[in-house]
Amino acid sequence: MEIFKNPNCRKVKGSHILLVSCAFCKHFIARYQKVGESNFVKMYNDRIIEGTIDFSKYHGALFCPGCGERIATRYVTKMDKKEAYRFVPSAFNKKKAGG
């Protein structure tokens, strides 16, 4: 399994690391810096640390490299005009990284 570093990634102060995986085949998708304790419904592109998908390329939607299921759709947020991926409900699992 090849891991791609995200060139758009920036360190976020006060964040914790989440491991995101496919709900269908349990394939690892990304390491993500989550801020706050609110629900996890979207991933900002500049907070993705690394993943099995090359985030330096343009994606209209994210598909699992393992089984091909759609996990998220790309959009631009209204308030801060940032690129993000909105998750398909129940298409992903998240786990807090230890350490």
N, C-alpha and C positions, 0 to 999 in steps of 0.2 A: 504494500500500500504506500503510495507516494504522498508525502505531506508537502503542501505549498505554503510558504510564508506569504502573508498579505502585505504588499508594499504600501498600502494605504493606512496601515495600522498605526495608531498613536496610543501611548500609555494614558490611561484614565485614572486619576487619583481617586481613591476610595472605592475602587471597583473590586469585584470578586470574579473568579474564573469559573465559567460553566463549560462542561463538555456536552456538546450537542450531537445526538445520533439519530438515525432513522428509526421510526417506530415499527416499520415493517420487517426489516432484516437486521437491525441493531448495528449497522455499519456506521463508523465514526464519520461525522461531517465536519465539525469545527470546534476550536477553542475560542471562547468569546468572553469579553470583559463586560460584565453586567453591573450597572450602577443602580442601587436602591433595591427594595424588596417587593416592587410591584410585579404584576403578572408578566411573563415572558411571552410576548406576542410578536415582537419584531427584533431583527438584528440590524444595527447600523453597520454599514460597510467599514467605517474607520475604526470600529471596535473589535473586528474579527482579527484574532492573532494569527491563526494558521488553520488549514483544513485540507481535506482530500479533494476539494474543488479549488481550481485556480481563480482566486478572487480578483486578480489583476486584469482579467478579461471581462468583457461586458456579458452579463447574463440577464435574460428577460425573466427567467425563473430558475430556481435551484432544483436539480434532480439528484436523487441518491445515486452515487457511483456504483453501489452494490446491486440494487434491484430496479433502478430507473423510475421509482415513484417520485411525483412532484412533492417537494417539501415546503417551498416558499416561492413567493412572487415578488419581483423587484418593483419598487415604487419610490417616488420622491415625497418626503413628508411635507405637509402644508405649512407648518409653523416655521421650521428652520431650514427648509429646502435641502435636506440631507438625503443621500441615497440610503435606502434601507430595504430589507427583505421581510415581508409580512408572511408569517407562518401559516400553513394550512393546518387548521385545528386537528389534533390527534395524529399528525404525520411525523412528529418528532418526539424524542425523549431528551431531557436535560438532567445533568447531575453536577453538583458542585464539586470542583476539583479539590482534592485534599492537599494540605500543605500550604 
